[in-house]
Amino acid sequence: MVTSAAAKTPRPSWAGRNYSLLTAAAIITNLGSQGALIAAAFAVLEAGGSGGDVGLVAAARTLPLVLFLLIGGAVADRLPRHRVMVAANTLNFLSQGAFAALVITGRAELWHMLLLSGLGGVGQAFFGPAAEGMLMSSVSGEQAGRAFALYRMAMQGAGLGGAALGGVLVAGIGPGWVLAVDAAAFALAGALRAFLDVSHIPPRAPGGGLLADLREGWREFTGRAWLWTIVVQFAVVNAVVGAAEAVFGPLVARDHLGGAGPWGFALGAFGAGTLLGALLMTRWKPRRLLLAGILCVFPLAAPSAALAVPVPVPVLAAVMFVCGVSVEVFGVSWMTALHQEIPEEKLSRVAAYDWFGSVAMVPLATALAGPADDAFGRTASLWGCSALVFLMTALVLFVPDVRNLTRRTKEITAAEPAPRPATEPTELPGPAGPAAGSPDAEGSVGRLG
């Protein structure tokens, strides 16, 4: 028997067992979570809730995420990360399953949705930092950027299918069954993550307790100007984009676009854009990582403006597609910068501060979206969201480290910590932290970074 040369070719070093398992699990969860995003909003509306109630349910998931993120990051750097991920997936499976059962049986009340969404947020708080640290420790060398791009391409491709199918299924069979599919996806993904191998990660040396770990992560976070300024930027960007997607989008869709189906189509176009953006980043390696990424955040101001008009569904879908491409350029550049600059043993704690900054203002923004709709009008509120995205992104470009941080071509080994850029301070700059404290929620729009 003749064996083909392709069959003898080993997988790239960055596409090992852990990378493959993480990618497969992300595909499964994104298939469910993108449809569940639509289903949760329409479950509230079908139960007689208002736009304000939709915002409250979205905020109920994000508030526990904010409260527990930093603890989740410290725990993920102390315990085997895959066990933290599996435990978090189990909690998400149980809470989402209960949510689905109540919606299917017609017994869901607002307080049920608030409680179960909150439990889902707790699970995400422990899952996110552990998952980010696990992914970054699964690749090495100059191909890290390509590995992250392929991972995100697979994840976003699943999100594309999940969003498009989710909108159709919500309209066809109801939001409860879409939530049930999401619960099953968490169970299957958790089973896959149980097989991750953490033997390559050196054991933590005995040291201080949880508070000491948090302080060490804080020093790492605040000692890098590019890191904390971009996190502050996304504290605002994610808040207003999240409010537009979780609250204003479904309301505009219901009143002007034809309901859940067209809104699901628009979210699917965003997913298609992320797929193309990730594919682009498998080939393109911008030398100035963060400059290229930040310039691609400006298009995120466009969807809120499109909803404010509102534009026809095909135009909205085109806008969302362009935003999807832009998000992936930023996302891959951001992950590559973190992988290049942050020591492995601190990845989850830094990721926790990153996540914390990225989501801290989302509960407030989503909770206030309904009242803002009543007080200022939907059009004015959406134009305000667009202006804030543009302003925060422009301000970050004044930070020298954001403009000047470059891609390193020398391969960094696991035992060799990445040096800080010469322009960054090596000590904590002062007692004050970022002005506003803080992904892909599994799924940035959620957490875009």
Sequence and secondary structure as in RCSB ss.txt:
>XXXX:A:sequence
MVTSAAAKTPRPSWAGRNYSLLTAAAIITNLGSQGALIAAAFAVLEAGGSGGDVGLVAAARTLPLVLFLLIGGAV
ADRLPRHRVMVAANTLNFLSQGAFAALVITGRAELWHMLLLSGLGGVGQAFFGPAAEGMLMSSVSGEQAGRAFAL
YRMAMQGAGLGGAALGGVLVAGIGPGWVLAVDAAAFALAGALRAFLDVSHIPPRAPGGGLLADLREGWREFTGRA
WLWTIVVQFAVVNAVVGAAEAVFGPLVARDHLGGAGPWGFALGAFGAGTLLGALLMTRWKPRRLLLAGILCVFPL
AAPSAALAVPVPVPVLAAVMFVCGVSVEVFGVSWMTALHQEIPEEKLSRVAAYDWFGSVAMVPLATALAGPADDA
FGRTASLWGCSALVFLMTALVLFVPDVRNLTRRTKEITAAEPAPRPATEPTELPGPAGPAAGSPDAEGSVGRLG
>XXXX:A:secstr
    HHHHS   TTSSHHHHHHHHHHHHHHHHHHHHHHHHHHHHHHTT  HHHHHHHHHHHHHHHHHHHHHHHHH
HHHS HHHHHHHHHHHHHHHHHHHHHHHHTT   HHHHHHHHHHHHHHHHHHHHHHHHHHHHT  STTHHHHHHH
HHHHHHHHHHHHHHHHHHHHHHH HHHHHHHHHHHHHHHHHHHTT   TTS    S   HHHHHHHHHHHHHT H
HHHHHHHHHHHHHHHHHHIIIIIHHHHIIIII SHHHHHHHHHHHHHHHHHHHHHHHH   SSHHHHHHHTTGGG
GHHHHHHHTT  HHHHHHHHHHHHHHHHHHHHHHHHHHHHHS GGGHHHHHHHHHHHHHTTHHHHHHHHHHHHHH
H HHHHHHHHHHHHHHHHHHHTT HHHHH     S   TTS     TTS SS   S   SS     TT      
